Amino acid sequence: KTNSIISSEFPYLVDVDRILKSIQSMVLDDGYTDIVEYENHIGKTSKYIRVICQKKANLSKVLSDLYDNTPLEKSVKINNTVIYNGVPMTMSLLGMTNTYINHRHNCIIKLAKKELEKQQKIVHIQSGLLSATADIDNVVAVIRASASKDEARTKLRNLLGVDNEQADAILALQLGRLTKLDVNEISVKIKKAKDEIENQQNIINIRDRRNEIIIGDLERLRKKFGDDRRT
């Protein structure tokens, strides 16, 4: 059985030929006896090199020597200078990760507040329509008897106890649609909006709930854009 080391991953921007020349130099110039030969299997169907060693060689030691004397292992220094809150600074990878996570939390909270406001408005408008269905005959009579929209709005406020926004929503409907309003349909819309309000409030107030959203987003990104290392 061949006593060998197979390498299929190489440092970023390090040419494989350079690694092989360094191995050759170890053997020929430095007299390294534990390595007998090396094979280059970089091609269309394979991407690895094989270092064949003496039968009695300690492969762990040979690998450590290869890391020390060839570009098979390489450290890359990165200076992560960023602008944070308007101030330039150097951040660690952990610092950048935490900053990104906090940024996502802020974005999610802003979106949740916007959606919360939208759903609250739905409940508000639909509640006004629901009030109109409870006294639809008088609502229609008031609208028909009013000389202007302002007059109708004022009378609806007095009749139903609604505000201007709710009254305008009632007036925006044609009389034909107004008389056909479905109480059950309106109630379902209100229930659905209230459930969504509770959901958005949980997102705003509970950090773990936002963490679930962030993790889900990252999982979808990984499935869409992630792939295995190809070199």
Legacy VTK file of the C-alpha trace (Angstrom):
# vtk DataFile Version 3.0
C-alpha trace
ASCII
DATASET POLYDATA
POINTS 231 float
0.000 0.000 0.000
1.380 3.399 -1.007
2.342 5.644 1.899
1.213 9.005 0.522
-0.405 12.362 1.225
-3.158 13.657 -1.068
-3.932 17.385 -1.190
-7.070 18.574 -3.002
-7.336 22.059 -1.454
-4.806 24.828 -1.940
-4.384 28.345 -0.553
-6.059 31.217 -2.357
-3.995 32.602 -5.295
-1.201 30.044 -4.762
-0.208 28.318 -8.007
0.028 24.510 -7.741
3.236 24.485 -9.827
4.834 26.672 -7.177
3.899 24.118 -4.522
5.351 21.285 -6.611
8.605 23.173 -7.235
8.919 23.761 -3.480
8.460 20.042 -2.837
11.094 19.290 -5.478
13.468 21.745 -3.810
12.928 20.049 -0.434
13.967 16.714 -1.928
16.780 17.757 -4.297
18.235 20.835 -2.615
17.584 20.171 1.056
17.992 16.366 0.955
14.585 15.609 2.454
14.525 11.782 2.377
10.991 11.010 3.596
9.526 12.064 0.226
10.105 9.709 -2.688
8.072 11.322 -5.467
5.098 13.552 -6.174
2.298 13.311 -8.757
0.356 16.152 -10.346
-3.292 15.216 -10.891
-4.642 18.666 -11.672
-6.887 18.316 -14.744
-10.445 18.372 -16.016
-11.562 15.320 -14.058
-9.294 15.519 -10.990
-7.910 18.271 -8.787
-5.271 16.978 -6.409
-1.587 16.276 -5.950
-0.130 13.147 -4.368
3.086 13.169 -2.359
4.527 9.651 -2.166
6.573 8.996 0.968
8.909 6.331 2.292
7.064 3.326 3.709
8.355 4.054 7.207
7.807 7.816 7.025
5.589 9.532 9.613
2.906 11.138 7.458
1.887 13.632 10.142
5.475 14.886 10.361
5.839 15.007 6.562
2.626 17.028 6.280
3.845 19.420 8.982
7.151 19.810 7.105
5.271 20.489 3.871
3.277 23.214 5.592
6.482 24.760 6.962
8.561 24.592 3.766
6.087 24.979 0.895
3.112 27.247 0.060
0.739 24.327 0.748
-0.387 26.307 3.797
-0.549 30.087 3.829
-1.807 32.758 6.205
-3.576 35.768 4.743
-3.760 38.989 6.733
-6.844 41.145 6.287
-7.214 44.700 7.537
-10.933 45.164 8.070
-11.116 48.953 8.187
-14.761 50.011 8.224
-16.910 53.071 8.861
-19.115 52.410 11.894
-21.497 55.115 13.117
-19.523 57.620 11.061
-16.190 56.664 12.662
-13.413 54.685 10.862
-12.191 51.679 12.842
-10.674 48.228 12.457
-13.052 45.375 13.234
-12.431 41.719 13.896
-14.429 39.087 12.027
-16.556 38.629 15.150
-17.112 42.384 15.351
-18.191 42.561 11.705
-20.525 39.599 12.208
-22.137 41.147 15.293
-22.517 44.485 13.494
-24.218 42.772 10.551
-26.586 40.884 12.859
-27.517 44.061 14.745
-28.091 45.834 11.419
-30.447 43.055 10.313
-32.333 43.328 13.614
-32.820 47.066 13.031
-34.002 46.485 9.448
-36.463 43.800 10.534
-37.854 46.020 13.295
-38.388 48.900 10.835
-40.169 46.608 8.356
-42.276 45.101 11.158
-43.332 48.556 12.380
-44.353 49.514 8.861
-46.381 46.314 8.462
-47.866 46.778 11.941
-49.081 50.252 10.988
-50.577 48.869 7.771
-52.494 46.108 9.578
-53.708 48.478 12.284
-55.128 50.723 9.565
-56.932 47.738 8.036
-58.526 46.922 11.397
-59.484 50.571 11.846
-61.123 50.912 8.405
-62.833 47.532 8.481
-64.203 48.268 11.968
-65.788 51.414 10.549
-67.370 49.403 7.728
-68.573 46.863 10.271
-70.296 49.659 12.191
-71.968 50.752 8.954
-73.383 47.259 8.304
-75.023 47.280 11.740
-77.151 50.312 10.749
-76.994 50.162 6.956
-80.476 51.572 6.278
-79.818 54.772 8.241
-76.302 55.017 6.727
-77.750 54.944 3.199
-80.461 57.420 4.161
-77.918 59.844 5.647
-75.704 59.697 2.559
-78.630 60.280 0.195
-79.960 63.168 2.253
-76.615 64.947 2.506
-75.912 67.867 0.180
-72.131 67.420 0.307
-69.430 64.972 1.311
-68.538 67.064 4.331
-72.145 67.002 5.517
-72.354 63.237 5.015
-69.064 62.733 6.906
-70.305 64.736 9.882
-73.635 62.879 9.998
-71.919 59.479 9.775
-69.598 60.407 12.641
-72.615 61.326 14.774
-74.627 58.291 13.714
-71.964 55.578 14.034
-69.358 57.088 16.343
-66.636 56.706 13.671
-63.803 59.129 12.901
-63.133 61.035 9.658
-60.945 58.283 8.173
-63.580 55.608 8.779
-66.356 57.861 7.488
-64.372 58.572 4.311
-63.901 54.818 3.776
-67.679 54.376 3.984
-68.286 57.267 1.604
-65.723 55.895 -0.840
-68.004 52.920 -1.522
-70.821 53.208 -4.014
-74.265 52.755 -2.465
-74.679 49.486 -4.312
-71.501 48.048 -2.800
-72.279 49.589 0.581
-75.601 47.767 0.866
-73.931 44.466 -0.082
-71.215 44.558 2.559
-70.730 41.086 4.058
-70.413 41.096 7.864
-68.633 37.729 7.872
-66.162 38.843 5.198
-65.356 42.004 7.146
-64.955 40.021 10.370
-62.534 37.631 8.672
-60.442 40.563 7.424
-60.347 42.058 10.918
-59.373 38.707 12.473
-56.620 38.172 9.900
-55.250 41.690 10.431
-55.297 41.304 14.224
-53.373 38.017 13.969
-50.786 39.764 11.795
-50.606 42.652 14.293
-49.767 40.168 17.048
-47.132 38.561 14.800
-45.480 41.896 13.989
-45.537 42.949 17.660
-43.739 39.707 18.544
-41.130 40.426 15.860
-40.596 43.931 17.245
-40.423 42.909 20.912
-38.828 39.431 20.893
-35.190 39.133 19.757
-35.375 35.332 19.354
-38.221 35.787 16.886
-36.037 38.107 14.809
-33.158 35.623 15.069
-35.406 33.006 13.473
-36.058 35.362 10.550
-32.339 36.123 10.114
-31.410 32.431 10.200
-34.155 31.625 7.681
-32.920 34.380 5.335
-29.332 33.096 5.548
-30.455 29.511 4.885
-32.290 30.648 1.745
-29.218 32.589 0.586
-27.045 29.538 1.150
-29.369 27.299 -0.859
-29.577 29.843 -3.685
-25.957 30.969 -3.944
-23.853 28.497 -1.965
-21.795 25.828 -3.693
-18.977 23.447 -2.886
-15.376 24.524 -3.209
-14.333 23.813 -6.794
-10.539 24.171 -6.574
LINES 1 232
231 0 1 2 3 4 5 6 7 8 9 10 11 12 13 14 15 16 17 18 19 20 21 22 23 24 25 26 27 28 29 30 31 32 33 34 35 36 37 38 39 40 41 42 43 44 45 46 47 48 49 50 51 52 53 54 55 56 57 58 59 60 61 62 63 64 65 66 67 68 69 70 71 72 73 74 75 76 77 78 79 80 81 82 83 84 85 86 87 88 89 90 91 92 93 94 95 96 97 98 99 100 101 102 103 104 105 106 107 108 109 110 111 112 113 114 115 116 117 118 119 120 121 122 123 124 125 126 127 128 129 130 131 132 133 134 135 136 137 138 139 140 141 142 143 144 145 146 147 148 149 150 151 152 153 154 155 156 157 158 159 160 161 162 163 164 165 166 167 168 169 170 171 172 173 174 175 176 177 178 179 180 181 182 183 184 185 186 187 188 189 190 191 192 193 194 195 196 197 198 199 200 201 202 203 204 205 206 207 208 209 210 211 212 213 214 215 216 217 218 219 220 221 222 223 224 225 226 227 228 229 230
